[in-house]
Amino acid sequence: MSSRRLITFICIAVILLLLAFAAIRIADATSSQEQREAEELPIEEFYLRRDTTTEVLVDMGVVSRSTTVGYDIILTNSADTTLLLLDYEATCRCVGMELPRKPIAPGESVVAKLWFDSRGEWGSIGNYIAVGTSLADVNIAVWMSAEIE
């Protein structure tokens, strides 16, 4: 085999390998999106009361690497006055919450969405999120755990 044919053969082989790797990456990205949608966890309800901290314990279970999972938390205002969920502070940028931006009347419930992004994480994970409200004596503490596979 001449050197020109060998170089051509090697170039074609490299191109085919690159195309195969690209196809695998596209398939993996598609399955990751489907997996993220399938990994939504159940909804749980918690009651916000005056002079206490509402403890929310969320176990995300086993989470695949490079996956974002969500958890809906129902928060019911058991206080005697309307309150707002203002903001949150988390111990890691891999967790966060989408808080409703409307006043919550006494007896009314809202959904807060907790999310966890496992990219760059491994092993057993534990994070804390403090949620601030418009009432100084109504506090929310979210404890999230997960096992990254």
C-alpha positions, -999 to +999 in steps of 0.1 A: +000+000+000+014+034-010+019+061+016-007+083+000-033+055+003-023+048+039-028+085+048-061+086+030-072+054+049-061+069+082-079+102+075-111+084+066-109+062+098-104+093+120-134+111+104-156+080+109-145+078+146-152+115+151-187+110+135-193+080+158-183+100+189-205+129+178-235+106+174-230+091+208-228+126+224-260+136+207-278+104+218-265+109+254-277+145+255-311+134+243-314+106+269-301+130+297-330+154+289-355+126+290-339+114+323-342+149+338-379+150+329-384+115+344-366+123+376-391+148+390-398+138+425-432+139+444-448+169+460-448+173+497-468+198+519-454+219+548-471+244+570-457+279+578-463+289+614-454+319+635-426+317+661-411+285+645-389+273+617-405+250+592-380+222+585-383+208+550-363+176+545-358+165+509-341+133+499-334+134+462-322+098+463-297+085+438-290+111+411-270+105+379-241+127+372-247+158+351-284+156+358-308+183+371-337+171+393-366+190+407-388+187+438-421+206+443-427+218+479-462+229+488-461+257+515-493+265+533-496+297+553-508+288+588-499+322+602-526+347+610-515+372+584-505+374+547-468+367+540-444+368+511-415+344+503-387+369+497-355+351+487-333+322+496-297+316+506-281+283+497-248+266+509-240+255+473-247+270+439-258+235+428-291+240+445-318+266+442-354+274+445-380+291+423-402+310+448-437+323+440-437+361+440-473+366+452-487+373+486-498+341+505-530+347+524-537+328+557-548+292+547-535+296+511-509+272+496-482+279+470-457+257+453-419+264+456-397+245+432-364+231+446-338+221+420-305+203+423-278+202+395-254+173+400-228+186+375-194+186+392-207+169+423-200+133+435-207+110+464-231+119+492-244+155+490-261+176+517-271+212+513-290+237+533-313+265+520-327+293+542-358+309+528-366+344+540-402+356+544-418+389+550-426+379+587-395+379+609-409+350+631-417+327+601-387+309+589-381+280+564-351+257+565-347+233+535-323+204+540-316+186+507-296+153+503-287+132+473-263+104+464-245+110+431-238+079+411 
